[in-house]
Amino acid sequence: MQQYSQSKATWAITRASLKSMFRSPQSVFFSIFFPIVLIVIFGALSGGGAFSVDVAFDKSSDTANIVYQSLKNSPLIFEEKGSQDSLVQKMKKGQVTALLLVKKISQPGEKDRFDVHVTSSSASQQQLPSLLSVINGELAKLDKDILEKSSIANVTTEQVEGRAYKLIDFYLPGMIGFSLIGSAVFGVAFLFFNLRETLVLKRLYASPVKRLNIIFAETFARVIFQIVTVVILILFGKFLYGFTLANGFITFLEMIVVCLLALIVFMGAGFIISSVAKNQNVIPIYSNLFMFPQYFLSGTFFPKGALPKSFQWLVEILPLTALNDALRKISFEGAGLLAASKQIGILAIWGVLVYLIAARVFKWE
C-alpha cells in the first residue's frame, strides 16, 4: 500500500489557497492596487523633491537663553533627539531639515544678541525656506514681546552636501507596512473563520493530513502572495519614482527579510482574531482595533515625531512602527539588518507573544 504523502498534500493546499488569493479581486485590490494608487498620489505631490519635518539643535548650543527656548518650544518646529554625530548624519541625509546652533554673540555690558546658525544639506533645500520663515517669525514675536527695536538674533545659513531624501523614500516603506498588516490580519482572520464555519477545517482535520501541515500550507500561500506584493511595490517605487535602495540588490533582499518577519507577526494577530470572533461581523471590528491605531501612530502617513512626546513610548513598541523604521533605515541609510536589530527585536517579541496567545485560543471547530 502506498504511503500517504504529507508533503504533496501540503503543497496541494498551498496551491489551492494561492490561486484563490490571486483570483480574489478584493485581495489584489487592497494588497497591490490600493497601495500603488497611494504611491502615485504621494509621488505626484512630491514632484521628486526632498521631504523632512524634523529639526535638530547642535549640542554646543547655548540653551540658557530666550532665543533657544522660543525656537525649541515653537509648535512648528519638531526637535529630533540623538547624539551629535547621529544628528549630523540625519541632517546630511535630509531626514532633518537643518541643524540649529544658537550662540550668544554680544560682549559683556552690551544688550544680549544671539546668532542662530542654520546648517542644512543639499538634501533638504526644498524645506529650508519654510524653516527660515518659522525662525524669523519666532524671532519677530520675541522682539515684539521684549520691545526690541532691532532683532535680538541674526540668522546665518550654511549648506553641506548630502543625499536627497525624497518623499517616496518616506512613503513607500509606509505603504508596504500598510499593505502587509491589512492583508495579513484581515486575510488570515476571515480565511480561518470561514474554514471553521463551513467545517472545512474539521474535514481536513479528519483527513490524513497533519494539522500543522494544514496551517502551514495556508500560511505559506499567504506569505508567497504578500512577498510578491512587496516586490511589486518596491520595483514600482524604484523605477517610477526613484525610491532609494542604498546598497542595491542587497538592500532589496534585506527589506524582504524584515517584511517576512513582520508578515508572520501580523498573521499571528489574524489567527487570534479568527479564533475569538463569535461571528463574521465582528472580525472587521477586532481587526481595525489592532490596525487603525498603528496606521496613524506608526509613521505610515506622516512622521511619528510630529506626535506628542507623551505618546512616543507607545509609538516605539508598536510592530508597525518597528517595520516602518527598519525598512527606512535599511532602504535609505543602507544600515543593514544588524543596525535595525532594535526594530527586529521588537518584531520578534511581538511574534512570540501573538503565537503564544494564538496557540491557546486557536480552534478547529
C-alpha positions in Angstrom: 0.0 0.0 0.0 1.4 3.4 -1.0 2.2 5.7 2.0 0.2 8.9 2.2 2.4 11.9 1.2 2.2 14.8 3.7 4.3 17.0 1.5 2.1 16.5 -1.6 -1.0 17.2 0.5 0.6 20.4 2.0 1.6 21.6 -1.4 -1.8 20.9 -2.9 -3.5 23.0 -0.2 -0.9 25.8 -0.7 -1.5 25.9 -4.4 -5.3 26.0 -4.0 -5.1 28.8 -1.4 -2.6 30.8 -3.5 -4.9 30.5 -6.6 -7.9 31.7 -4.6 -6.0 34.8 -3.4 -4.7 35.8 -6.8 -8.2 35.3 -8.2 -9.8 37.4 -5.5 -10.4 41.0 -6.6 -10.6 42.1 -3.0 -7.1 40.7 -2.1 -5.4 42.1 -5.2 -7.1 45.5 -4.8 -6.1 46.0 -1.1 -2.7 44.4 -1.3 -1.4 45.8 -4.6 -3.7 48.2 -6.4 -4.6 50.4 -3.4 -1.0 50.9 -2.1 0.1 51.7 -5.7 -2.6 54.3 -6.0 -1.4 56.0 -2.8 2.2 55.8 -4.0 1.2 57.6 -7.3 -0.6 60.3 -5.3 2.3 60.9 -2.9 4.8 60.7 -5.8 2.8 63.3 -7.7 2.7 65.5 -4.6 6.4 65.3 -4.1 7.5 66.3 -7.6 10.7 64.4 -6.9 11.6 67.0 -4.2 13.0 66.5 -0.7 11.0 65.8 2.4 11.7 66.4 6.0 9.8 67.6 9.0 12.3 67.5 12.0 14.9 69.9 13.1 17.8 69.2 15.5 19.7 71.5 17.8 23.5 71.4 17.9 24.7 70.0 21.2 27.0 73.1 21.7 24.1 75.5 21.6 23.6 78.0 24.4 20.4 76.6 26.0 20.0 79.2 28.8 18.5 82.0 26.7 15.2 83.1 25.4 16.0 82.6 21.7 16.8 78.9 22.2 13.7 78.4 24.3 11.5 80.2 21.9 12.7 78.0 19.0 12.6 74.8 21.0 9.0 75.4 22.1 7.7 76.5 18.8 4.7 74.3 17.7 6.1 74.5 14.1 9.5 73.0 15.0 9.8 69.3 15.9 13.0 68.5 17.6 14.9 65.4 16.7 16.9 63.9 19.6 20.2 61.9 19.4 23.9 62.1 19.6 25.7 64.9 17.8 27.1 62.5 15.2 23.7 60.9 14.5 22.1 64.3 14.2 24.7 65.5 11.7 24.2 62.3 9.6 20.5 62.8 9.6 20.9 66.4 8.5 23.2 65.3 5.6 20.6 62.7 4.6 17.8 65.2 4.7 16.0 63.4 7.5 16.1 66.6 9.4 15.8 69.9 7.6 18.7 71.6 9.5 20.9 71.6 12.5 20.4 74.8 14.6 23.3 76.3 16.6 22.2 79.1 19.0 25.1 81.2 20.3 25.4 84.4 22.3 27.5 87.0 20.3 27.1 90.1 22.4 30.0 91.4 24.5 29.8 91.8 28.3 27.9 95.0 29.2 26.0 95.1 25.9 22.4 94.1 25.2 22.0 90.4 24.6 22.4 89.4 21.0 22.5 85.9 19.5 23.3 84.1 16.3 21.1 81.3 15.0 23.3 79.3 12.7 21.3 77.1 10.3 23.3 74.2 8.8 21.4 72.3 6.1 22.3 69.9 3.4 21.6 69.8 -0.3 19.1 67.1 0.5 16.7 69.5 2.4 16.8 72.7 0.3 13.1 72.5 -0.6 12.1 72.7 3.1 14.7 75.3 4.1 12.7 78.4 3.1 9.8 77.3 5.3 12.1 76.7 8.2 13.7 80.1 7.8 10.3 81.7 7.7 9.4 79.9 11.0 12.7 81.0 12.6 12.2 84.6 11.5 8.6 84.5 12.7 9.6 83.3 16.2 12.4 86.0 16.4 9.9 88.7 15.4 7.5 87.6 18.1 10.3 87.6 20.6 11.4 91.2 19.6 7.8 92.4 20.0 7.4 90.8 23.4 10.6 92.4 24.8 10.1 95.7 22.9 13.3 95.3 20.9 13.7 97.8 18.0 16.3 95.7 16.4 16.3 91.9 16.1 17.6 90.1 19.2 19.3 87.5 16.9 20.9 87.2 13.5 20.2 84.2 11.3 23.1 82.8 9.3 23.0 79.8 7.0 25.4 77.1 5.8 24.9 74.3 3.3 26.7 71.0 3.2 26.5 68.2 0.6 24.0 65.4 1.3 21.9 62.7 -0.2 18.4 63.8 -1.4 15.7 62.3 0.9 12.7 62.1 -1.5 9.0 61.9 -0.4 8.9 58.4 -1.9 11.7 57.3 0.5 9.4 58.1 3.4 6.0 56.9 2.0 6.9 53.6 0.2 8.0 51.8 3.4 4.8 53.0 5.0 2.7 51.7 2.1 4.5 48.3 2.3 3.6 48.2 6.0 0.0 49.3 5.3 -0.4 46.5 2.7 1.2 43.8 4.9 -0.7 44.4 8.1 -4.1 44.9 6.3 -3.8 41.9 4.1 -2.3 39.6 6.8 -4.7 40.4 9.6 -7.9 40.6 7.5 -6.9 37.7 5.2 -6.0 35.2 7.9 -8.9 36.2 10.2 -11.6 35.8 7.5 -10.0 32.7 5.9 -9.7 30.6 9.0 -13.1 31.8 10.4 -14.8 30.8 7.2 -12.9 27.4 7.0 -14.1 26.7 10.6 -17.7 27.9 10.0 -18.0 25.8 6.8 -16.5 22.8 8.6 -13.6 22.6 6.1 -11.1 22.7 8.9 -12.9 19.9 10.6 -13.0 17.7 7.5 -9.3 18.5 6.8 -8.5 17.6 10.4 -10.2 14.2 9.9 -8.1 13.6 6.7 -4.7 12.0 6.8 -3.1 15.5 6.5 -1.4 16.6 9.7 -2.9 19.6 11.5 0.3 21.6 11.4 0.7 21.0 7.7 -2.8 22.4 7.0 -2.0 25.6 8.8 1.5 25.7 7.3 0.1 25.3 3.7 -2.4 28.2 4.2 0.2 30.3 5.8 2.8 29.7 3.2 0.4 30.5 0.4 -0.3 33.9 2.0 3.4 34.5 2.6 4.1 33.9 -1.1 1.3 36.3 -2.1 2.4 39.1 0.2 6.1 38.8 -0.7 5.1 39.1 -4.4 3.1 42.2 -3.4 6.2 43.7 -1.6 8.4 43.0 -4.6 5.9 44.7 -6.9 5.6 47.8 -4.6 9.4 48.2 -4.3 10.0 47.8 -8.1 7.1 50.2 -8.8 8.6 52.8 -6.4 12.1 52.3 -7.7 11.6 52.6 -11.4 8.8 55.2 -11.4 9.8 57.5 -8.6 13.4 56.8 -7.9 12.9 55.0 -4.5 16.3 54.7 -2.8 17.9 51.3 -2.4 21.1 52.3 -0.7 23.0 49.1 -1.4 21.1 47.9 -4.4 20.1 44.3 -4.5 21.4 43.6 -1.0 19.1 46.3 0.4 16.2 44.8 -1.6 16.9 41.3 0.0 17.2 42.8 3.5 13.9 44.6 3.1 12.3 41.3 2.1 13.7 39.6 5.2 12.2 42.3 7.5 8.9 42.1 5.7 8.8 38.4 6.1 9.3 38.7 9.9 6.6 41.4 10.2 4.2 39.4 8.0 4.5 36.4 10.3 3.7 38.6 13.3 0.7 40.2 11.6 -0.6 36.8 10.6 -0.4 35.7 14.2 -2.8 38.5 15.1 -5.1 37.2 12.3 -5.1 33.7 13.9 -6.1 35.2 17.2 -8.9 37.3 15.8 -10.3 34.3 13.8 -10.4 32.2 16.9 -12.0 34.7 19.3 -14.6 36.1 16.8 -18.1 34.8 17.5 -19.3 35.8 14.0 -18.1 37.2 10.8 -19.4 40.7 11.5 -17.0 41.3 14.5 -13.9 40.4 12.5 -13.5 43.9 10.9 -14.1 45.5 14.4 -11.4 43.4 16.1 -9.0 43.8 13.1 -9.4 47.6 13.0 -8.9 47.8 16.7 -5.4 46.2 16.1 -4.6 48.0 12.9 -6.1 51.5 12.8 -4.2 53.0 15.8 -1.0 51.7 14.2 -1.8 53.4 10.8 -1.8 56.8 12.5 0.8 56.3 15.2 3.5 54.3 13.4 4.8 56.8 10.9 2.8 55.3 8.0 1.4 58.5 6.5 3.3 61.2 8.5 6.4 61.3 10.6 5.8 59.9 14.1 8.0 62.7 15.5 5.0 65.0 15.0 3.1 63.2 17.7 3.1 64.4 21.3 6.1 63.3 23.4 3.7 61.6 25.8 2.8 59.1 23.0 6.4 58.3 21.9 6.9 55.3 24.3 3.7 53.7 22.9 4.7 54.5 19.3 8.1 52.9 19.6 6.8 49.5 20.8 4.2 49.0 18.1 5.0 46.3 15.5 4.1 48.5 12.5 6.5 51.2 13.8 9.2 48.6 14.0 8.6 47.6 10.4 8.4 51.1 9.1 11.5 52.2 10.9 13.5 49.2 9.9 12.5 49.5 6.2 13.5 53.2 6.1 16.8 52.5 7.9 17.7 49.7 5.5 16.5 51.3 2.3 17.7 54.9 2.6 20.6 54.7 5.1 21.9 51.3 3.9 22.1 50.4 7.6 21.7 46.6 7.2 19.9 44.1 9.3 22.3 44.4 12.2 21.8 48.2 12.5 18.0 47.5 12.6 18.4 45.0 15.4 16.2 47.1 17.8 13.3 47.0 15.4 13.8 43.4 14.5 13.9 42.6 18.2 10.6 44.3 18.8 9.0 42.3 16.0 10.4 39.1 17.4 9.0 39.8 20.8 5.6 40.5 19.3 5.9 37.3 17.3 6.5 35.3 20.5 3.5 36.9 22.2 1.0 36.6 19.5 1.8 33.0 18.8 1.7 32.0 22.4 -1.8 33.5 22.5 -2.8 32.0 19.2 -1.7 28.5 20.4 -4.1 28.8 23.4 -7.1 30.2 21.6 -7.0 28.5 18.1 -10.0 26.3 17.4 -10.6 23.7 14.8 -14.4 23.8 15.2 
